[in-house]
Amino acid sequence: MTAEESTAAANTTEEEDIREPHEHDVLCGRGGSINSWKGNERFRNLVEKRKRVYLTARFKREKRLIASSIVEEIQSLKPPGRFLSRNAKKGTWCKCKSVLCSINSVHT
């Protein structure tokens, strides 16, 4: 198992294999297909809108609240957006255990 595979395994749940993500899902990873995914574009737009407030926040608690508000907005969509990581062995997607972990792994 590579370091990347072990990190992905530590951050995902095995309760559900998702074959096809929907347009509100945020896909964790890198590459053109991930960057151009509609859910990732929405996510980056939300981050961009809150960037100035986040950068000027003085306390970690403020920054966590801003990050949480982005996650909540994604999850409040119909159908709810999920943060997903690819399971390369199965060829499926899995929900991330920690959504804030997902935010850190998405390159904006």
VMD Tcl script that draws the C-alpha trace (Angstrom):
set ca {
  {0.00 0.00 0.00}
  {1.38 3.38 -0.98}
  {1.40 6.36 1.38}
  {-1.37 7.98 -0.69}
  {-3.53 4.84 -0.46}
  {-3.04 4.56 3.31}
  {-3.97 8.22 3.81}
  {-7.09 7.78 1.67}
  {-8.02 4.65 3.63}
  {-7.62 6.49 6.95}
  {-9.88 9.33 5.80}
  {-12.74 7.31 4.31}
  {-15.51 5.14 5.61}
  {-16.14 1.65 4.30}
  {-19.87 1.78 5.00}
  {-20.85 2.74 1.47}
  {-19.36 2.34 -1.98}
  {-20.54 5.14 -4.24}
  {-20.32 4.21 -7.91}
  {-21.29 7.56 -9.40}
  {-20.93 10.89 -7.55}
  {-23.62 13.47 -8.25}
  {-23.13 17.10 -9.26}
  {-23.21 18.44 -5.68}
  {-20.43 16.12 -4.46}
  {-16.93 17.46 -3.85}
  {-14.29 15.03 -5.10}
  {-11.02 14.96 -3.18}
  {-7.89 14.57 -5.21}
  {-6.03 16.19 -8.07}
  {-6.25 16.41 -11.81}
  {-8.30 17.95 -14.57}
  {-11.38 15.79 -14.17}
  {-11.49 16.50 -10.42}
  {-10.92 20.24 -10.91}
  {-13.64 20.53 -13.53}
  {-16.22 18.52 -11.54}
  {-19.28 20.74 -10.98}
  {-19.31 20.16 -7.20}
  {-15.64 21.13 -6.95}
  {-16.25 24.29 -8.96}
  {-19.11 25.21 -6.60}
  {-16.85 24.47 -3.61}
  {-14.06 26.70 -4.97}
  {-16.56 29.52 -5.57}
  {-17.78 29.29 -1.97}
  {-14.18 29.33 -0.72}
  {-13.36 32.33 -2.92}
  {-16.38 34.27 -1.57}
  {-15.23 33.74 2.02}
  {-11.49 34.02 1.42}
  {-11.04 37.62 2.55}
  {-12.98 37.10 5.79}
  {-11.03 33.88 6.46}
  {-7.64 35.53 5.86}
  {-8.48 38.44 8.15}
  {-9.87 36.24 10.95}
  {-7.77 36.62 14.08}
  {-8.71 33.42 15.88}
  {-8.70 29.75 14.91}
  {-12.29 29.46 16.12}
  {-13.38 32.07 13.56}
  {-11.59 30.19 10.80}
  {-13.24 26.91 11.83}
  {-16.66 28.58 11.75}
  {-16.02 29.91 8.25}
  {-14.87 26.47 7.04}
  {-17.88 24.85 8.72}
  {-20.25 27.27 7.01}
  {-18.86 26.17 3.62}
  {-19.32 22.50 4.52}
  {-22.86 23.15 5.76}
  {-23.77 24.95 2.54}
  {-22.52 22.00 0.44}
  {-24.39 19.54 2.65}
  {-27.63 21.56 2.54}
  {-27.97 21.25 -1.24}
  {-30.68 18.99 -2.70}
  {-29.45 16.25 -3.00}
  {-26.91 16.87 -0.23}
  {-23.33 17.33 -1.34}
  {-20.79 14.87 0.04}
  {-17.00 14.97 0.30}
  {-15.71 11.86 -1.48}
  {-12.37 10.11 -1.91}
  {-11.61 7.60 -4.67}
  {-11.07 3.95 -3.76}
  {-8.69 2.99 -6.57}
  {-8.85 -0.74 -5.82}
  {-12.65 -0.91 -6.09}
  {-13.11 1.87 -8.61}
  {-15.71 3.52 -6.35}
  {-15.97 6.59 -4.16}
  {-16.25 6.68 -0.35}
  {-17.41 9.41 2.01}
  {-14.63 11.05 3.96}
  {-14.70 10.44 7.72}
  {-13.88 14.03 8.51}
  {-15.26 16.72 6.27}
  {-12.70 19.23 7.53}
  {-10.03 16.71 6.56}
  {-11.56 16.78 3.10}
  {-11.31 20.55 2.93}
  {-7.58 20.32 3.61}
  {-7.09 17.78 0.84}
  {-8.90 19.75 -1.83}
  {-6.56 22.13 -3.61}
  {-8.26 25.45 -4.20}
}
mol new
graphics top color blue
foreach p $ca { graphics top sphere $p radius 0.5 }
foreach p [lrange $ca 0 end-1] q [lrange $ca 1 end] { graphics top cylinder $p $q radius 0.2 }
display resetview
